[in-house]
């Protein structure tokens, strides 16, 4: 609508048809004038296109509708004038194709959102805003975290949020307490009334149960639950813990305003393909947690795929480097992690210069996708063997016998130990590093890398001796 209250004609009317449908999708009854008011006359005699109200009929947000050809940024001043007259904290700018949300009293500019917010989500945000405190003024719970780098991480995140940043990335080495740090951060935001609903995404359901147990211990006032595939959100709970796979079929049923904070653990696995849609759908602050190094010198990357791996993580969170970083070297220096030495072993084939020959029946064809399989069929042609670049192993293809050789070598070292130039590294009486499934997974991760761990782990499980053996 123009600033004098006149409509922009049929193009804007077409946008309003789409906007009406988008509102209905989020549970708004557009025919209920106690919830949605059209062309609301303001004190200066101008008209707001839509005014959204809470369940008591009090205005909480204004929608400024434009035709699709209009840049929504051009409507910001007009919409802010309407919001000031109505005394509402929230503005939506919409043209039927794009929606932007603006907490105009706090944020300098509106930002894109996937949907309008439901009435309940708008009410909850408005109520929270009335009692919200500065998180930096709320003490960190030292019963959850007590290490300096953990409190420094939480303070850094809170300062970035206060500065208006909506995407945050934390890199912390495995074993330094990412989950406890996340729990203390969540508690601080809850205590400050800065959030009321949190989504915590993990890589696998067993990790969800571990996280639920940790939160039950540290966040007793803020109930958490594990959402499993096929279930619905529990609105009465504060923290939803789940996997992207469990979310992918239901997240579209909820308003973009449902969660105030979205935390993705091992976030480098969550930003690709259809999984990223879950992260992009919700308007809450995004926090990524990872133990994978996010910044490195060019010579430290294994290959171009690793470069893309790091680049895409940084790009998704819109940063050049992590918001906060505590690397393995720092943890070893500070005495929180023990140093390590690398045991290097190569098979005769992979140690060969210029590649090595591989026979057709040595490859695991079932592990290849369609394009890769077709490429290898073409390379083999009528031949029984081809020469392979060792760098392509476990990226383009896998050799099961090589995996078995790796596991046999590991078992031998685990049982018999091996010396270094200064002292025995391990005496063969059992591993001080691997004591269960979770740690076995971490061993596989370090041995083969984040995208190659599953194959190595499954080979280990098939080859390992029975528990009765030494």
PyMOL commands that set and color helices and strands:
alter all, ss='L'
color gray80, all
select helices_A, chain A and resi 10-25+72-86+119-131+135-137+148-162+178-191+205-218+244-247+251-253+267-269+273-281+298-300+304-316+328-333+360-362+365-367+370-380+390-392+400-416+437-448+453-463
alter helices_A, ss='H'
color red, helices_A
select strands_A, chain A and resi 36-41+47-53+59-65+90-94+99-102+111-113+167-172+198-202+224-226+239-243+261-265+285-290+324-326+356-359+385-388+418-419+424-426
alter strands_A, ss='S'
color yellow, strands_A
deselect
rebuild
show_as cartoon
